[in-house]
Amino acid sequence: MRVKTHILPIIVFAQFCCTSLWFAGNAIISDLIINFNLESSALAHLTSAVQFGFIIGTFLFAILTISDRFSSSKVFFTCAVIAAIFNVLMILDSNSLYSLFSIRFGTGFFLAGIYPVGMKIASDYFEKGLGKSLGFLVGALVLGTAFPHVLKVFQDEMSWKVMVYITSSLSLLGGIMVLLFISEGPYKTKLQKFDIRLFYNVFKIKKFRTAAFGYFGHMWELYAFWAFLPIVLKGYLDIHKGIAFDVSLLSFMIIASGALSCVFSGYLSQKYTPKRVATLALTLSCICCLVSPIVFMIGSEILFLCFMVFWGMVVIADSPLFSTLVAQNVPTHAKGTALTIVNSIGFAITIISIQLLDKIQEIIEVKYLFLLLAIGPIFGLIQLYRTKFSS
């Protein structure tokens, strides 16, 4: 069945617009700390708040089988609007750590109706070449995540509140575009009634479990890497006094480079299978974790920057492929629930790794910080080597 050419670009652009909310708080964390008299630990707390909200949201969406029972486009639009409203509440003068935590929690909760639902919409339109389609979609997530960092580069020209307005406006735009231009996909199989068994029945499928466990190992590394990237870059500058670069701009470049690798891995998966490409990417990111203390001590700016950009690419390149494997190895009517529950558990894992790094950074040198992230890729690789996939 031929799919209209405008479908994928609209989904991708809308995903970028809405997921710009994800790290909006991280990009302005220094402003939030100053304006609301917060402790430096607010970075980990507010990052975890978004993750925790996303976890609870995806858990409830999965339990209630929302995206398999209702119009995916309407769910996406509704959540994009509400998430934008929560995001803009950060500008209130009366905010404290507790209110900001609640606001970021609410933003994360409704992102549960954006990121996995966007993948569900793509899987309803693209039965063949799903890896390639999800590569573009996760690439949009990466750009959306990195976007607040590039806004931070222009902080002298705009206030942090303007940055909040921009990201909220983008979310509204993305939701409206999906509502107006994306209808139900030709491969959508609607679940006719609420079925709580669907939540745990998918875990009885061995290939689904393997894909899910590989994703969980990947997620242990990914968001902790993104969240603490500015801290590690600043730590590198502290050690190598003769080197200077813009931390916000470089953070954007490193994270955004992952968008290209997602698209590239999606194309590669059509030739070499999603499992093989995901395994390669996870292996490379694991190696980056293990050698990071050595590279950190090398006083070559070019070598360090090349290494970090490469890591930024391989750390996310496997994400769309794990989602592809999840969608391909469950019944059609369960795709939305399967993608959502895997996201829920995966993001729960990110809270553990983020909080661990937050505590560990107080007692170890910053050059060893990312070494702990290797735990996830090692776990994921063990799971992948245990199961064979036909595609």
C-alpha positions as CSV (number, residue, x, y, z in Angstrom):
1,M,0.0,0.0,0.0
2,R,1.4,3.4,-1.0
3,V,1.7,5.9,1.8
4,K,1.4,9.6,1.0
5,T,4.8,11.3,0.9
6,H,3.9,14.0,3.4
7,I,3.1,11.6,6.3
8,L,6.6,10.8,7.6
9,P,8.0,14.4,7.3
10,I,5.0,15.7,9.3
11,I,5.4,13.1,12.0
12,V,9.1,13.7,12.2
13,F,8.8,17.5,12.5
14,A,6.0,17.2,15.0
15,Q,8.1,14.9,17.1
16,F,11.0,17.3,17.0
17,C,8.7,20.2,18.1
18,C,7.1,18.4,21.0
19,T,10.2,16.7,22.4
20,S,12.0,20.0,22.6
21,L,10.2,20.2,26.0
22,W,12.2,17.3,27.3
23,F,15.5,19.0,28.2
24,A,14.1,22.5,28.3
25,G,14.6,22.6,32.0
26,N,18.2,21.3,31.7
27,A,19.2,24.0,29.2
28,I,18.1,26.8,31.6
29,I,19.1,25.0,34.9
30,S,21.6,27.7,35.8
31,D,18.9,30.4,35.4
32,L,16.4,28.4,37.5
33,I,19.0,27.9,40.2
34,I,19.7,31.6,40.4
35,N,16.1,32.8,40.1
36,F,14.6,30.4,42.5
37,N,17.6,29.9,44.9
38,L,18.0,26.2,44.2
39,E,20.9,23.9,45.1
40,S,23.2,22.6,42.4
41,S,21.6,19.1,42.8
42,A,18.5,20.6,41.1
43,L,19.9,19.3,37.8
44,A,19.5,15.7,38.7
45,H,16.2,16.2,40.5
46,L,14.5,18.1,37.7
47,T,15.8,15.8,35.1
48,S,14.6,12.8,37.1
49,A,11.2,14.6,37.5
50,V,10.7,14.6,33.7
51,Q,11.7,10.9,33.5
52,F,9.5,10.0,36.5
53,G,6.5,11.7,35.0
54,F,7.2,10.0,31.7
55,I,7.4,6.6,33.5
56,I,4.1,7.1,35.3
57,G,2.5,8.4,32.1
58,T,3.6,5.5,29.9
59,F,2.8,3.0,32.6
60,L,-0.8,4.3,32.8
61,F,-1.1,4.7,29.0
62,A,0.1,1.0,28.6
63,I,-2.2,-0.3,31.4
64,L,-5.2,1.5,29.8
65,T,-4.1,0.6,26.3
66,I,-4.7,4.2,25.3
67,S,-2.9,4.3,21.9
68,D,-4.4,1.0,20.8
69,R,-8.0,1.9,21.6
70,F,-8.2,5.6,20.7
71,S,-7.2,7.8,17.8
72,S,-3.4,8.2,18.0
73,S,-3.4,11.6,16.4
74,K,-5.9,13.0,18.9
75,V,-3.9,11.5,21.8
76,F,-0.8,13.1,20.4
77,F,-2.4,16.5,20.0
78,T,-4.0,16.5,23.4
79,C,-0.8,15.5,25.2
80,A,1.2,18.1,23.2
81,V,-1.1,20.9,24.3
82,I,-1.1,19.9,28.0
83,A,2.7,19.3,28.0
84,A,3.2,22.8,26.6
85,I,1.0,24.3,29.3
86,F,3.0,22.6,32.0
87,N,6.3,23.7,30.4
88,V,5.3,27.4,30.4
89,L,4.5,27.2,34.1
90,M,8.2,27.3,34.8
91,I,8.2,31.1,34.3
92,L,6.0,31.7,37.4
93,D,7.8,33.9,40.0
94,S,6.4,31.9,42.9
95,N,8.2,28.7,41.9
96,S,10.3,26.6,44.3
97,L,12.1,23.3,43.8
98,Y,8.9,21.4,44.7
99,S,6.7,23.3,42.3
100,L,9.3,23.0,39.5
101,F,9.6,19.3,40.2
102,S,5.8,19.0,39.9
103,I,5.8,21.0,36.7
104,R,8.6,18.9,35.1
105,F,6.8,15.8,36.3
106,G,3.6,17.0,34.5
107,T,5.6,17.7,31.3
108,G,7.1,14.3,31.4
109,F,3.7,12.6,32.1
110,F,2.2,14.0,28.9
111,L,5.3,13.4,26.8
112,A,4.1,9.8,27.3
113,G,1.4,10.6,24.8
114,I,3.9,12.0,22.3
115,Y,7.1,10.0,21.9
116,P,5.8,6.4,22.0
117,V,2.5,7.5,20.3
118,G,4.5,9.0,17.5
119,M,6.3,5.7,17.0
120,K,2.9,4.0,17.0
121,I,1.6,6.3,14.3
122,A,4.7,5.5,12.2
123,S,4.3,1.8,12.7
124,D,0.6,2.1,11.5
125,Y,1.8,3.7,8.3
126,F,5.1,1.9,7.5
127,E,4.9,-1.9,7.8
128,K,7.9,-2.3,5.5
129,G,11.0,-0.3,6.2
130,L,9.9,0.4,9.8
131,G,13.5,0.7,11.0
132,K,14.2,3.5,8.5
133,S,11.0,5.3,9.5
134,L,11.7,5.1,13.2
135,G,15.3,6.2,12.5
136,F,13.9,9.5,11.3
137,L,11.5,9.6,14.2
138,V,14.1,9.0,16.9
139,G,16.4,11.4,15.1
140,A,13.7,14.0,15.6
141,L,13.6,13.2,19.3
142,V,17.4,13.7,19.4
143,L,17.2,17.1,17.7
144,G,14.3,18.1,20.0
145,T,16.3,17.1,23.0
146,A,19.4,19.0,21.8
147,F,17.4,22.1,20.7
148,P,17.2,23.8,24.1
149,H,21.0,23.6,24.3
150,V,21.4,25.6,21.1
151,L,18.9,28.2,22.4
152,K,21.2,28.5,25.4
153,V,24.0,29.7,23.1
154,F,21.9,32.8,22.5
155,Q,21.2,33.5,26.2
156,D,22.8,36.9,25.9
157,E,20.2,37.9,23.3
158,M,17.2,36.3,24.9
159,S,16.0,35.6,28.4
160,W,15.5,32.1,29.8
161,K,11.7,32.8,29.8
162,V,11.8,33.4,26.1
163,M,13.4,30.0,25.7
164,V,10.5,28.5,27.7
165,Y,8.0,30.3,25.4
166,I,9.7,29.0,22.3
167,T,9.7,25.3,23.4
168,S,6.1,25.5,24.5
169,S,5.0,27.1,21.2
170,L,6.8,24.4,19.2
171,S,4.9,21.7,21.2
172,L,1.6,23.4,20.3
173,L,2.7,23.6,16.6
174,G,3.6,19.9,16.5
175,G,0.4,18.8,18.1
176,I,-1.7,20.9,15.7
177,M,0.1,19.5,12.7
178,V,-0.5,15.9,13.7
179,L,-4.2,16.6,14.4
180,L,-4.8,18.4,11.1
181,F,-2.7,16.3,8.7
182,I,-2.3,12.8,10.1
183,S,-5.2,10.4,10.0
184,E,-5.3,6.7,11.1
185,G,-2.7,4.6,9.3
186,P,-3.6,1.8,6.9
187,Y,-2.0,-0.9,9.2
188,K,-3.7,0.2,12.4
189,T,-5.7,-2.6,14.1
190,K,-7.9,-1.0,16.7
191,L,-8.3,-2.8,20.1
192,Q,-12.0,-2.9,20.6
193,K,-12.1,-3.1,24.3
194,F,-9.9,-2.6,27.4
195,D,-7.7,-5.6,28.0
196,I,-5.4,-5.4,31.0
197,R,-3.8,-8.8,30.1
198,L,-2.2,-7.1,27.1
199,F,0.2,-5.3,29.5
200,Y,1.9,-8.4,30.6
201,N,1.1,-10.9,27.8
202,V,3.6,-9.3,25.5
203,F,6.4,-10.3,27.9
204,K,5.6,-13.9,27.3
205,I,7.1,-13.5,23.8
206,K,10.8,-14.3,23.9
207,K,11.9,-12.1,21.0
208,F,10.0,-9.2,22.5
209,R,11.7,-9.7,25.9
210,T,15.1,-9.8,24.2
211,A,14.4,-6.5,22.3
212,A,13.1,-5.0,25.5
213,F,16.1,-6.0,27.6
214,G,18.5,-4.7,24.9
215,Y,16.6,-1.4,25.0
216,F,16.8,-1.3,28.8
217,G,20.6,-1.6,28.7
218,H,20.7,1.1,26.1
219,M,18.6,3.4,28.3
220,W,20.8,3.0,31.3
221,E,23.5,4.8,29.4
222,L,21.6,7.3,27.1
223,Y,19.9,9.8,29.3
224,A,22.6,9.9,32.0
225,F,25.1,10.6,29.2
226,W,22.9,13.5,27.9
227,A,22.1,14.9,31.3
228,F,25.7,15.0,32.6
229,L,27.3,15.9,29.3
230,P,27.7,19.6,30.2
231,I,29.2,18.7,33.6
232,V,31.7,16.4,32.0
233,L,32.6,19.0,29.3
234,K,33.2,21.6,32.0
235,G,35.3,19.1,33.9
236,Y,37.4,18.6,30.9
237,L,38.0,22.3,30.6
238,D,38.9,22.5,34.3
239,I,41.7,19.9,33.8
240,H,43.0,21.3,30.5
241,K,43.3,25.0,31.2
242,G,44.7,25.8,27.8
243,I,41.6,24.6,26.0
244,A,38.4,26.6,25.5
245,F,35.0,25.8,23.9
246,D,31.4,26.8,24.3
247,V,29.9,24.0,26.5
248,S,26.3,24.7,25.5
249,L,27.1,24.7,21.8
250,L,29.2,21.6,22.0
251,S,26.5,19.8,24.1
252,F,24.1,20.6,21.2
253,M,26.5,19.3,18.6
254,I,27.2,16.1,20.5
255,I,23.6,15.3,21.2
256,A,22.4,16.4,17.8
257,S,24.9,14.3,16.0
258,G,22.8,11.3,17.1
259,A,20.0,12.4,14.8
260,L,22.2,11.6,11.8
261,S,23.2,8.2,13.2
262,C,19.6,7.3,13.9
263,V,18.7,7.9,10.2
264,F,21.9,6.1,9.1
265,S,21.2,3.1,11.3
266,G,17.7,3.0,10.0
267,Y,18.9,2.7,6.5
268,L,21.6,0.1,7.5
269,S,18.9,-2.0,9.2
270,Q,17.2,-2.6,5.8
271,K,20.4,-4.4,4.6
272,Y,21.9,-5.9,7.7
273,T,18.8,-6.4,10.0
274,P,17.8,-4.3,13.0
275,K,19.4,-6.7,15.5
276,R,22.9,-6.7,13.9
277,V,23.0,-2.9,13.5
278,A,21.7,-2.4,17.1
279,T,24.3,-4.8,18.4
280,L,27.1,-3.0,16.7
281,A,26.0,0.4,18.0
282,L,25.6,-0.9,21.5
283,T,29.0,-2.4,21.4
284,L,30.6,0.8,20.2
285,S,28.9,2.9,22.9
286,C,30.1,0.3,25.5
287,I,33.7,0.7,24.3
288,C,33.3,4.5,24.6
289,C,32.2,4.2,28.2
290,L,35.2,2.0,29.0
291,V,37.9,4.1,27.3
292,S,36.4,7.5,28.4
293,P,38.8,8.1,31.3
294,I,41.8,7.6,29.0
295,V,40.4,10.0,26.3
296,F,39.5,12.5,29.0
297,M,43.1,12.9,30.1
298,I,44.4,13.5,26.5
299,G,45.1,17.2,26.0
300,S,44.1,17.2,22.4
301,E,41.0,19.2,21.8
302,I,40.3,17.8,18.4
303,L,40.7,14.2,19.5
304,F,38.4,14.8,22.5
305,L,35.7,16.5,20.5
306,C,35.8,13.8,17.8
307,F,35.5,11.1,20.4
308,M,32.5,12.8,22.1
309,V,30.7,13.5,18.8
310,F,31.3,9.8,17.8
311,W,29.9,8.7,21.2
312,G,27.0,11.0,20.8
313,M,26.2,9.2,17.5
314,V,26.6,5.6,18.7
315,V,24.9,6.1,22.1
316,I,21.5,6.7,20.3
317,A,21.9,4.8,17.0
318,D,20.4,1.6,18.4
319,S,17.3,3.2,19.8
320,P,15.0,3.2,16.7
321,L,16.2,-0.4,16.0
322,F,15.2,-1.7,19.4
323,S,11.8,0.0,18.9
324,T,11.5,-1.7,15.5
325,L,12.3,-5.1,17.1
326,V,9.6,-4.5,19.7
327,A,7.0,-3.5,17.2
328,Q,7.8,-6.4,14.9
329,N,7.6,-9.1,17.5
330,V,4.2,-8.5,19.1
331,P,0.7,-8.9,17.6
332,T,-0.4,-5.9,15.5
333,H,-3.2,-4.9,17.9
334,A,-0.6,-4.7,20.8
335,K,2.1,-2.5,19.1
336,G,1.1,0.7,20.9
337,T,0.9,-0.9,24.3
338,A,4.2,-2.8,23.8
339,L,6.1,0.3,22.7
340,T,4.6,2.3,25.6
341,I,5.4,-0.2,28.4
342,V,9.0,-0.7,27.1
343,N,9.4,3.1,27.2
344,S,8.0,3.2,30.7
345,I,10.5,0.6,32.1
346,G,13.3,2.0,30.0
347,F,12.9,5.5,31.4
348,A,12.5,4.1,35.0
349,I,16.0,2.8,34.5
350,T,17.3,6.2,33.5
351,I,16.3,7.6,36.9
352,I,18.5,5.1,38.6
353,S,21.5,5.8,36.4
354,I,21.0,9.6,36.6
355,Q,20.7,9.6,40.4
356,L,23.7,7.2,40.7
357,L,25.9,9.5,38.7
358,D,24.6,12.5,40.8
359,K,25.8,10.8,44.0
360,I,29.0,9.3,42.6
361,Q,30.2,12.6,41.1
362,E,30.7,13.8,44.7
363,I,33.2,11.1,45.5
364,I,35.1,10.3,42.3
365,E,36.9,12.4,39.7
366,V,34.7,13.5,36.8
367,K,36.9,11.7,34.2
368,Y,35.6,8.3,35.7
369,L,32.0,9.4,35.8
370,F,30.9,7.9,32.5
371,L,32.7,4.6,33.2
372,L,29.7,3.5,35.2
373,L,27.4,3.8,32.1
374,A,29.1,0.6,30.6
375,I,26.9,-1.5,32.9
376,G,23.8,-1.0,30.7
377,P,25.4,-1.8,27.3
378,I,27.1,-4.9,28.7
379,F,23.7,-6.1,30.0
380,G,22.0,-5.4,26.7
381,L,24.6,-7.2,24.7
382,I,24.3,-10.3,26.8
383,Q,20.6,-10.4,26.1
384,L,21.0,-9.8,22.3
385,Y,23.5,-12.6,21.9
386,R,21.1,-15.1,23.5
387,T,18.3,-14.8,20.9
388,K,18.2,-15.0,17.1
389,F,15.9,-12.8,15.1
390,S,14.7,-13.7,11.6
391,S,14.6,-10.0,10.6
